[in-house]
Amino acid sequence: MEYLHGFDKKEQDRLIHQAQFLEPFVYAGVDLKKVNRLLEVGCGVGAQSKILLKRFPKLKITGVDFSAAQLHVAAQYLKKPIKDGKVELLQQDAQALDLEHKKYDAAFLCWFLEHVPEPLKVLKRVYKHLKPGAQIILTEVFNQSLFMEPYSPNYLKYWFEFNELQWGMKGHPFAGAQLGHLLKEAGFKSINVEFRPLHFDSRNPKQRSEFIEFFFQILLSAETQLLDQKKVTSDQVTKMYKEVALAKKAKDSVFFYSFARATAVR
């Protein structure tokens, strides 16, 4: 399974920063206080796991990921909760998930299905591992929604190629819009899907600048691949840097992105 952003230390550190940076938005409305056993699919470097334990210290988390490199980092990052029996990490393909414990109280998937060739297979496997009445919580991208003012043509062209690259890897850069259908097909009930906007303008210039920079780092995580495959040029990337610098300081700049949150019940 290919991964758009790569597995180097810079990217692994970015994932931890991303989880911390987006925590107020990702966890708004998430209540796992009554959950004991949580299945976290696509746990990666353990960035969300640590936040989950901070917010809901009674949890016992089974974290599953396909990448040995990511799990190696997670094992260090979550060393204490693993030692305390709060977390176990398992290397498996989520599309063929088969765990010894099949009665989880809830499942949590965050920024994961976008990277999976067959998301429906994942959700069907998760369904089988949940107790009746257990909740699943998903947070996913909807990359079609990205908008930045002033008009930034090189940024938008790069973003298009970024999404094309992910699509070519059999990923799903627009997964958020598909969550309702996927959950229904997997057998879940009481499905709710909502889109959560990240909208910043001159009313909140500091946050606007922070989000422009944050998303720029996401774009740059694929820069080497895009240049190597000649999907973008170095001149285009240079111009994109200038557009982002302008957007961060322009008085009338706007940043908008919307991600999807879905919940359902087994």
C-alpha positions as CSV (number, residue, x, y, z in Angstrom):
1,M,0.0,0.0,0.0
2,E,1.5,3.3,-1.1
3,Y,1.4,6.4,1.2
4,L,1.2,9.8,-0.3
5,H,3.3,11.7,2.3
6,G,6.1,9.2,2.8
7,F,7.7,7.7,5.9
8,D,10.7,9.9,6.7
9,K,11.2,11.5,10.2
10,K,10.1,14.9,9.0
11,E,6.8,13.5,7.9
12,Q,6.3,11.5,11.1
13,D,7.0,14.7,13.1
14,R,4.5,16.5,10.9
15,L,1.8,14.0,11.7
16,I,2.2,14.5,15.4
17,H,2.1,18.3,15.0
18,Q,-1.0,17.9,12.7
19,A,-2.9,15.9,15.4
20,Q,-2.1,18.5,18.0
21,F,-2.8,21.5,15.8
22,L,-6.2,20.2,14.6
23,E,-7.2,18.7,18.0
24,P,-9.8,21.3,18.9
25,F,-11.6,20.8,15.5
26,V,-11.2,17.0,15.2
27,Y,-12.5,16.3,18.7
28,A,-15.3,18.7,18.9
29,G,-18.4,16.6,19.8
30,V,-16.4,13.4,20.3
31,D,-17.5,11.7,23.6
32,L,-15.9,8.4,24.4
33,K,-16.3,8.6,28.2
34,K,-18.4,5.4,28.4
35,V,-16.1,3.4,26.1
36,N,-13.7,0.9,27.4
37,R,-12.2,-0.9,24.4
38,L,-11.5,1.3,21.4
39,L,-10.4,0.1,18.0
40,E,-8.3,2.8,16.3
41,V,-7.7,1.8,12.6
42,G,-4.9,3.6,10.8
43,C,-3.2,4.6,14.1
44,G,0.1,5.6,12.3
45,V,2.7,7.1,14.6
46,G,0.2,7.1,17.5
47,A,-0.5,10.9,17.3
48,Q,-4.3,10.5,17.7
49,S,-3.9,7.7,20.3
50,K,-2.1,10.0,22.7
51,I,-4.8,12.7,22.4
52,L,-7.5,10.0,22.9
53,L,-5.9,8.9,26.1
54,K,-5.4,12.4,27.3
55,R,-9.1,13.2,26.8
56,F,-10.5,9.8,27.8
57,P,-8.0,8.2,30.2
58,K,-10.1,5.1,30.9
59,L,-9.7,3.9,27.3
60,K,-7.9,0.7,26.3
61,I,-6.8,1.2,22.6
62,T,-6.0,-1.4,20.0
63,G,-4.1,0.6,17.3
64,V,-3.8,-1.0,13.9
65,D,-1.6,0.1,11.0
66,F,-0.1,-1.5,7.9
67,S,3.2,0.3,8.2
68,A,6.0,-1.1,10.3
69,A,7.8,2.2,10.1
70,Q,4.9,4.1,11.5
71,L,4.3,1.6,14.2
72,H,8.0,1.7,15.2
73,V,7.6,5.4,15.9
74,A,4.2,4.8,17.7
75,A,5.9,2.3,20.0
76,Q,8.3,5.0,21.2
77,Y,5.8,7.8,21.3
78,L,3.3,5.7,23.3
79,K,5.9,3.9,25.4
80,K,4.3,4.6,28.8
81,P,0.7,3.8,27.9
82,I,1.9,0.6,26.2
83,K,3.8,-0.4,29.3
84,D,0.7,0.5,31.4
85,G,-1.5,-1.8,29.3
86,K,-3.5,1.1,27.9
87,V,-2.4,0.6,24.2
88,E,-1.6,-2.4,22.1
89,L,-0.2,-1.9,18.5
90,L,-0.8,-4.4,15.7
91,Q,0.5,-4.5,12.2
92,Q,-2.3,-5.5,9.8
93,D,-3.9,-4.5,6.6
94,A,-7.2,-2.9,7.6
95,Q,-8.8,-4.2,4.5
96,A,-8.4,-7.7,5.8
97,L,-8.7,-6.9,9.5
98,D,-8.7,-9.9,11.7
99,L,-8.3,-9.3,15.5
100,E,-8.5,-11.7,18.4
101,H,-10.7,-9.4,20.3
102,K,-13.9,-8.9,18.2
103,K,-16.1,-7.0,20.7
104,Y,-14.9,-3.4,20.7
105,D,-17.1,-0.7,22.3
106,A,-16.3,1.9,19.6
107,A,-14.0,2.5,16.6
108,F,-12.1,5.6,15.6
109,L,-10.7,6.4,12.2
110,C,-9.1,9.7,11.5
111,W,-7.5,10.9,8.2
112,F,-7.2,7.2,7.2
113,L,-9.7,6.1,4.5
114,E,-8.2,8.6,2.1
115,H,-5.1,6.4,1.9
116,V,-6.9,3.1,1.4
117,P,-7.6,1.5,-2.0
118,E,-10.9,-0.1,-0.9
119,P,-12.4,1.8,2.1
120,L,-15.6,-0.3,2.0
121,K,-13.6,-3.4,2.9
122,V,-12.1,-1.6,5.9
123,L,-15.5,-0.5,7.2
124,K,-17.0,-4.0,6.7
125,R,-14.1,-5.5,8.7
126,V,-14.5,-2.9,11.4
127,Y,-18.2,-3.6,11.6
128,K,-17.5,-7.3,12.4
129,H,-15.2,-6.3,15.3
130,L,-17.7,-4.0,17.1
131,K,-20.3,-4.9,19.7
132,P,-24.0,-4.4,18.7
133,G,-24.8,-0.8,19.3
134,A,-21.2,0.3,19.3
135,Q,-20.3,3.6,17.6
136,I,-17.9,4.4,14.8
137,I,-16.4,7.9,14.5
138,L,-14.7,8.9,11.2
139,T,-12.9,12.1,10.3
140,E,-12.0,12.5,6.6
141,V,-10.7,14.9,4.0
142,F,-12.8,16.6,1.3
143,N,-10.0,18.1,-0.8
144,Q,-12.4,19.6,-3.3
145,S,-13.3,22.3,-0.7
146,L,-9.9,24.0,-0.5
147,F,-10.0,27.7,-1.3
148,M,-7.5,30.5,-0.8
149,E,-7.6,34.2,-1.6
150,P,-5.8,36.1,-3.1
151,Y,-6.2,34.0,-6.2
152,S,-3.2,31.6,-6.3
153,P,-3.1,29.7,-9.6
154,N,0.2,27.9,-9.0
155,Y,-1.1,26.8,-5.6
156,L,-4.3,25.5,-7.1
157,K,-2.5,23.7,-10.0
158,Y,-0.2,22.1,-7.5
159,W,-3.1,21.0,-5.3
160,F,-4.8,19.4,-8.3
161,E,-1.6,17.4,-9.1
162,F,-1.3,16.5,-5.4
163,N,-4.8,15.0,-5.5
164,E,-4.1,13.3,-8.9
165,L,-1.0,11.7,-7.3
166,Q,-3.1,10.4,-4.4
167,W,-5.8,9.1,-6.8
168,G,-3.1,7.4,-8.9
169,M,-2.0,5.6,-5.7
170,K,-5.6,4.3,-5.4
171,G,-6.3,6.8,-2.6
172,H,-9.4,8.9,-2.1
173,P,-8.8,12.6,-1.7
174,F,-12.5,13.3,-1.6
175,A,-13.4,10.5,0.8
176,G,-15.3,12.7,3.2
177,A,-18.2,13.1,0.7
178,Q,-18.5,9.3,0.4
179,L,-18.7,8.4,4.1
180,G,-22.5,8.2,4.3
181,H,-22.7,5.7,1.4
182,L,-19.8,3.7,2.6
183,L,-21.2,3.3,6.1
184,K,-24.6,2.3,4.7
185,E,-23.0,-0.3,2.4
186,A,-21.0,-1.7,5.3
187,G,-24.2,-2.3,7.4
188,F,-24.1,0.6,9.8
189,K,-27.2,2.4,11.1
190,S,-28.1,5.8,12.5
191,I,-25.6,7.4,10.1
192,N,-24.8,11.1,10.4
193,V,-22.5,13.0,8.2
194,E,-21.6,16.7,8.6
195,F,-19.0,19.0,7.0
196,R,-17.0,21.1,9.3
197,P,-15.6,24.3,7.8
198,L,-12.2,25.8,8.6
199,H,-12.9,29.4,7.5
200,F,-10.5,32.2,8.4
201,D,-10.3,35.8,7.1
202,S,-9.3,39.3,8.4
203,R,-11.5,38.7,11.5
204,N,-8.9,36.2,12.8
205,P,-5.6,37.0,11.0
206,K,-3.3,35.0,13.3
207,Q,-5.3,31.8,12.9
208,R,-5.7,32.5,9.2
209,S,-1.9,32.7,8.8
210,E,-1.4,29.5,10.9
211,F,-3.8,27.5,8.8
212,I,-2.3,28.7,5.5
213,E,1.1,27.6,6.7
214,F,-0.2,24.3,8.1
215,F,-1.9,23.3,4.8
216,F,1.2,24.4,2.9
217,Q,3.2,21.9,4.8
218,I,0.8,19.2,3.8
219,L,1.2,20.2,0.2
220,L,5.0,20.2,0.5
221,S,5.0,16.6,1.9
222,A,4.5,15.4,-1.7
223,E,6.8,17.9,-3.3
224,T,9.6,15.4,-4.1
225,Q,7.3,12.9,-5.6
226,L,5.5,15.5,-7.7
227,L,8.8,16.9,-9.0
228,D,10.2,13.4,-9.7
229,Q,7.2,12.5,-11.7
230,K,7.2,15.8,-13.5
231,K,3.7,16.6,-12.4
232,V,4.9,20.0,-11.3
233,T,7.9,22.1,-12.2
234,S,10.4,23.8,-9.9
235,D,9.3,27.1,-11.3
236,Q,5.7,26.4,-10.4
237,V,6.7,25.4,-6.9
238,T,8.8,28.6,-6.5
239,K,5.7,30.7,-7.6
240,M,3.5,28.7,-5.2
241,Y,5.8,29.7,-2.3
242,K,5.4,33.4,-3.2
243,E,1.6,33.0,-3.4
244,V,1.5,31.4,0.0
245,A,3.7,34.1,1.5
246,L,1.4,36.8,0.1
247,A,-1.7,35.0,1.3
248,K,-0.3,34.8,4.9
249,K,0.1,38.6,5.1
250,A,-2.5,40.1,2.8
251,K,-5.1,42.0,4.6
252,D,-8.0,40.6,2.7
253,S,-6.8,37.0,2.4
254,V,-9.1,34.1,3.0
255,F,-8.5,30.5,3.8
256,F,-11.3,27.9,3.6
257,Y,-11.3,24.1,3.9
258,S,-14.0,21.7,5.0
259,F,-13.5,18.2,6.4
260,A,-16.1,15.6,7.0
261,R,-17.2,14.0,10.3
262,A,-19.4,10.9,10.3
263,T,-20.8,8.8,13.1
264,A,-22.8,5.6,12.9
265,V,-23.9,2.6,15.0
266,R,-23.3,-1.1,14.5
